[in-house]
């Protein structure tokens, strides 16, 4: 209805924000906060040294979860043929399709976080080299790719790195 995509549109980066998902995120955060508070009761009753400090930290985290702003973002891939499972818009939905980026970001346990120019066909080891390689504490086996639409994928030697992605190397 909007007339289609422009020449500079980046469908892989499409973001759909939905109020019902925002409410679900809030409910999920509250459930997790409740579970944290329930699990800390045993620690609160213990006589372990430092237990009081641990209880305060966990209760603080539970409160942060309750107060965490939610956005209702849905991972969406409008590049694939979704005729078998189309996404129907609801009142209040906000669909944003950004302009095509020209970079890949590398962060985490690398020598220096980098925003590298995207090169078609490069694998994640090529991008790691642009970041100066990994640090001694890097866990390369747990490295993952954050796609522009919010999806995350485990990395391997054969993973295609799309433009606009973020490579994350955890410690």
Helices and strands as residue ranges (DSSP letters): G 11-13, E 15-17, H 19-44, H 51-67, E 73-74, E 94-96, E 103-108, E 114-117, H 124-130, G 140-142, E 144-146, E 152-154, E 166-169
